[in-house]
Amino acid sequence: MTNPKGKRRATRYLFSRQFRHKGVTELSRYLKVYKVGDFVDIRGDGAIQKGMPYKCYHGRTGKVFNVTPHALGVIVNKRVRGKILPKRINIRVEHVRPSRCREDFLKRVKENEIVKRAAKAAGTKVYTKRVPPQPREAHFVKTKKNMPQMITPIPYEFIA
């Protein structure tokens, strides 16, 4: 086979199960509740061929737009030539897991609400936007007990 054209070509390692994670799929994967609007990570499971996503969607994060008894409708962005197209695909729940992409954002929103409430009670203004780390303040380096050291390279010795 020089260049196969099948749907699952070049997926020998992509869809294979990890070491010590082979065998029957755990029931917790079927018992998760997904709602419309949830973010999910798409990971094709090689043990279940039904409802498997095409390989270009493996590892992508999408948003649930439809929920059926055994599958989910997910909107995923796909790059086609120069455009990014929102694709709607149907995947069974075995090939999907809840995404953690919004955890930091939701945590930050809760913390900001607490800070705003405390500032409102105290009657002060608070700045809740993220600020990148700033340069350090100017300061003097004392050399009284910390003398500067000269750093020189170790001379090369050729050993025959």
N, C-alpha and C positions, 0 to 999 in steps of 0.2 A: 504494500500500500504506500504509494508515494505521497499523495496529499488527499486524505479523506475529506469529504465535504459534509459529514454528518453533524447533527445538532450537538452531540456530546464529544466532538473531537477535541483533543488537547485538554481533557478534563481528568486525566488519570489520577493526578494528585489533588486537583481542585475539589472534587466531590468525595474524595476518600475520607473515611472516618479517622480520627486521630488515634494514636497508640493508646491502648487500654480504654478506649471509648467506643469500641465496636460492639455489635450485637443488637439486642432489642432496644427500640427507642423508649426512653423513660416516659411514664404516664404524665408527669408534670408538664410536659410540652403540650399535651392535648387539653389539660385542665386550665390553662391560662385564658383569661378573659380579655379579648381585644375589643375596643370600641372605635367608632368612626372618629378620626382625628388623631389617633395614637401614632407615634413614630415607631417603626419597626426596622430591624436589621434583617436583610435577606441573606440566608446561608443555606445553600443547597445541601440536603442530606442524601448521600449516596445510597443509604440503605432503603430509602423509599423513593421509587421512581415516579409514582403518581403525583401530579401537580407540581413537578419540579420546575424551578425557574430556568430560563436560558442562562448560559454561563456569563454573559456580559452583565447580568444583574447581581451576580454573586458578590457579597460583601458591600452592597449598596444599602443606603438608608432611605426609606420611603414613608409616605403617610397613608394610613388606612382610609379608603373611601367607601368600602363596602364589606359587610360581614355576612357570611353564609355559614351553615352548620359545620362544614369541613374546611372551608377556605376563606381567604381574605382577598379583597381587591386593594391593590397598593399602587399609589402614584409614585413613580421613580423617574428622576431626571436621567436622560440618556443623551450623550453627545453624538450627533450625526453630522459629519463634515464640520461645518463651522457653527452649527446651531445646537442649543441644548433644548431637547424636546421633553415635555412631561409625558411619560408613557404610563398607561393604565394596564397593569398585568394582574392576573389572578393566580394566586399561589396557595397551596395547602398549608395548614398551620405547622406542619412538621418542618418546613423550610424557612420558618420565620421565628424571630425572638424579639422581645421588647427592647427598644433602643434606649441607651443611657445618654443620648445626645443632649437632652434638655435638663438633666439633673442639676448641673452647675447653675444654669440660668434660673431654674425654679428656686433653688436654694438661695441665690442672690436676691431674688424678688422678696422672699420671706424675710431675709435679714434686713433689707432696705425698708420694708414695712414697719418692722420693729423699731428701727432707728428713727424713721419719720414720726412714728407715734410718740416716742420719747422726746423728740425735738419739739413737737407741737405742744406737749404738756409743759415743757420748760420754756416755750416761747422763743426758741432760737431757730435759725436756718441751718439746714444740713445739706451737704453735697454728697449725693449718692452715686455719681458717675464713677466708673473705674478710671484710675489714674495710673499710667505706666510708671515703673520705678524711675525716680528722678536722680540726677547726678548727686554725689555726696557733697555735703557742705564743705567749704574751704576750711582747712585746719593746718596747724603747724605740727611737724613731726619732731619730737624731742630726741636728741641724740646723746643726752648725758649718760644714760645707762644702756643705750642702744646704739653702739657705734656702727657706722656703715661697714659692710663687708665687701671686699673685692671679689668678684666672681670671674674666674678665668677657666678656659676649657682645659680638660685633661690632655696632656701631650700624648700623641699617638706613638705607640711602641710597636714596631714590627717584630713579631716573634716567628723565626723560621723553624 
